[in-house]
Amino acid sequence: MLTTLVYRDNKLAAHNPPTDTLATLRNEPGVMLWVDLSAPTEEEIKLVLEQVFAVHPLVVEDCAGDSPLPKLEDYDDYLYFVMHAVDYSKTDKFSTTELDLVLGKTFLVTFHKQPLKPVQAALERSLRNPTNPVRGPDRFAHTILDFMVEAYNPALDELRQELESIESGVLQHDPATTLFPRVVALRKELAKLRQIVRPQREVATLLASGKTKLIRPVIVPYLRDLSEDLARIEAEAGSWSDQLILSFRIYLNKSSHEANEGIRVLTALTALTIPPLVIGGWFGMNFSRMNELKPAFAYPLVATLTVACTFALLAFLRRKRWL
């Protein structure tokens, strides 16, 4: 689908004019164009990229293909850069959609094979405020990138909630069979988030460097702010990943401590059986002559001695806090 905004003297003048007028509008003084190609046909690609704006064949090839990483290429009279919009859900996790942008002095071409919420939001904002002046296509580019960065917020909220849920499970001592897969899955998603954000931050930093003449100085601070937001997201993902590992280590240490407590109790209970075993073993020996067994009070004496030794050992274990 082809969507076109025509600005004349920095104000919106037309929306979706006839496609056969694009070439004329492209060369008209005081006219600025934003052409959005959403899941375009081959005819639309050829018309816009090759005939109207005459971009390099390699740019056309890159737009039609898939670029796994963001990139920035500076041509003589336009910039070509690739970014990736992100979408996140608990079921499908992270998914990205490529967005190709061709930024010239008086035009912006956006190319994407699937509908993109940031691009649609930027278009709707421009159509809602037709009287607002737009003095350069770099403003359109910044608006789209700004919406793309804002799209990370729902994903960050979901990841933060999952991290807090895992930490709560650690304190409540959830079973390791359910907790460990959640830790592995969340750590994997945080690593993927960092892989998505890091190269985009590098592109945003290059755009904000002010080294290209197609980015006006007034837009540079806004792009720098975008770069800082992406750096913050990357730092948060790294911090959460470390926090996740720390929480799981606490869980393992807690489990180990509880296991040691159990072993200590069992050892103490075993120790309490020593007096009966020793005394009973001595008086249970089958000797023909055992003077200890002859007196009438031998049985009560042995029973009393057994109980007294057992309680004495119990008192000793409690004093040492071993039981």
SVG drawing of the C-alpha trace seen along z (x, -y; Angstrom):
<svg xmlns="http://www.w3.org/2000/svg" viewBox="-7 -28 38 97">
<polyline fill="none" stroke="black" stroke-width="0.4" points="0.0,0.0 1.3,-3.4 0.6,-6.4 1.9,-9.9 1.9,-13.2 2.7,-16.3 3.9,-19.4 4.1,-22.7 5.8,-25.6 6.2,-23.4 2.4,-22.7 0.4,-19.7 -1.0,-20.4 -2.2,-17.0 -2.8,-13.4 -2.4,-10.5 -2.2,-12.5 -2.3,-10.6 0.8,-8.4 1.6,-9.8 2.2,-13.3 4.9,-12.1 7.7,-12.7 6.5,-16.3 6.0,-17.0 9.5,-15.6 11.1,-18.3 8.7,-21.1 10.4,-23.9 9.1,-24.2 7.6,-20.7 8.4,-18.0 7.3,-14.4 6.8,-11.5 6.1,-8.3 5.3,-5.2 5.5,-1.8 3.7,0.8 3.8,4.3 4.3,2.7 3.9,4.4 6.7,4.6 5.2,1.9 5.0,-0.4 8.7,0.3 9.8,-0.4 7.7,-3.6 8.8,-5.1 12.4,-3.9 13.6,-3.7 11.6,-6.2 10.6,-9.0 13.6,-9.1 16.2,-7.2 17.9,-5.5 20.9,-3.2 20.1,0.3 21.7,1.7 19.3,-0.3 16.4,1.2 17.8,4.6 18.3,4.1 14.7,2.8 13.3,5.8 15.5,8.2 15.9,8.7 18.6,7.1 19.2,8.9 21.0,6.0 20.4,2.2 22.8,0.2 23.4,-3.3 24.7,-4.2 25.5,-7.8 24.9,-8.4 25.5,-11.7 22.1,-13.2 20.3,-10.9 20.8,-8.6 19.7,-5.0 19.3,-3.3 17.6,-0.2 15.9,0.1 13.8,2.8 10.5,2.2 9.9,4.5 6.7,6.3 6.4,8.4 3.8,10.7 4.0,13.4 3.2,16.1 5.2,15.1 7.9,13.2 10.0,10.8 9.4,10.3 10.9,7.6 9.9,6.0 12.4,4.3 11.9,0.7 14.0,-0.9 14.2,-4.6 15.6,-6.7 16.1,-10.3 16.7,-13.1 16.8,-16.9 13.2,-17.2 11.8,-13.7 11.5,-10.6 10.6,-7.1 9.7,-4.5 9.6,-0.8 8.2,2.1 6.8,5.4 4.3,5.6 2.1,2.9 4.0,1.0 2.4,-0.8 5.1,-3.5 4.8,-4.4 1.0,-4.4 1.0,-6.5 3.4,-9.1 1.1,-9.3 -2.0,-9.8 -0.3,-12.5 0.6,-14.4 -2.9,-14.1 -4.5,-15.2 -2.4,-18.4 -2.3,-19.5 -1.5,-23.1 1.5,-22.3 4.6,-23.3 7.2,-20.6 10.4,-22.1 12.3,-18.9 11.9,-15.2 14.3,-14.5 11.4,-15.5 9.3,-12.7 12.2,-10.3 12.6,-11.3 8.9,-11.0 8.9,-7.4 12.0,-6.5 10.5,-8.0 7.4,-5.9 9.7,-2.8 11.5,-3.4 8.3,-4.0 7.1,-0.6 9.8,1.0 7.9,-0.2 5.2,2.6 7.9,5.2 9.9,3.7 6.9,3.7 6.2,7.4 9.8,8.3 9.9,6.4 6.7,8.1 8.1,11.5 11.4,10.7 9.4,9.6 7.3,12.7 10.4,14.9 11.9,13.0 8.7,13.6 8.9,17.3 12.4,17.3 11.3,15.9 8.3,18.2 10.6,21.1 8.7,22.3 9.8,25.8 12.9,25.7 11.2,27.7 8.9,24.6 11.3,21.9 14.4,22.9 12.7,23.0 11.3,19.5 14.7,18.2 16.2,19.7 13.4,18.3 13.6,14.8 17.4,14.7 17.1,15.7 14.6,12.9 16.7,10.3 19.7,11.4 17.6,11.2 16.4,7.7 20.1,6.6 20.9,8.1 18.0,6.1 18.8,2.8 22.6,2.6 23.0,2.2 20.0,-0.2 21.6,-2.3 24.8,-2.5 22.8,-3.7 21.0,-6.3 24.3,-7.5 25.6,-7.9 22.5,-9.9 22.9,-12.1 26.6,-12.8 25.7,-15.7 28.2,-14.5 25.6,-14.3 24.2,-17.4 20.8,-15.8 20.1,-15.9 19.5,-19.5 21.2,-20.7 17.9,-21.3 17.0,-17.6 20.4,-16.3 19.4,-16.8 16.2,-14.7 18.2,-12.0 20.7,-12.1 17.9,-11.6 16.7,-8.5 20.2,-7.1 20.3,-7.6 16.9,-5.9 18.2,-2.9 21.3,-2.9 19.1,-2.9 17.0,0.0 20.2,2.0 21.6,1.2 18.3,2.2 18.3,5.5 21.8,6.2 21.0,5.2 17.9,7.3 19.9,10.3 22.4,9.9 19.6,9.5 18.0,12.6 21.1,14.7 21.6,13.2 18.1,14.2 18.5,17.7 21.8,18.0 20.0,16.8 17.4,19.6 20.2,22.2 21.9,21.0 18.6,21.1 17.9,24.6 21.4,25.7 21.0,24.1 17.7,25.8 19.2,29.1 22.1,28.6 19.6,27.8 17.8,31.1 21.0,33.1 22.0,31.5 18.7,32.4 19.0,36.0 22.6,36.2 21.5,34.9 18.6,37.4 21.0,40.2 23.3,39.0 20.5,39.3 20.4,43.0 24.0,43.5 23.3,43.9 20.6,46.6 22.8,48.4 25.9,48.4 24.1,49.3 21.8,51.8 24.7,53.3 26.7,53.7 24.0,55.4 22.8,57.4 26.0,59.4 25.5,63.1 28.1,63.9 27.5,66.8 28.5,64.6 27.5,60.9 27.4,59.6 25.7,56.4 22.5,58.4 22.2,60.2 21.0,57.4 17.2,56.9 17.6,53.2 19.8,53.8 16.9,53.3 15.6,50.0 19.2,48.8 20.0,49.5 16.7,47.9 17.3,44.8 20.9,44.5 19.7,44.9 17.1,42.1 19.5,39.9 22.3,40.2 19.8,39.5 18.4,36.4 21.9,35.2 23.0,35.6 19.7,33.8 20.5,30.9 24.0,30.7 22.8,30.6 20.3,27.9 22.9,25.8 25.1,26.0 22.1,25.3 22.6,28.4 19.0,29.4"/>
</svg>
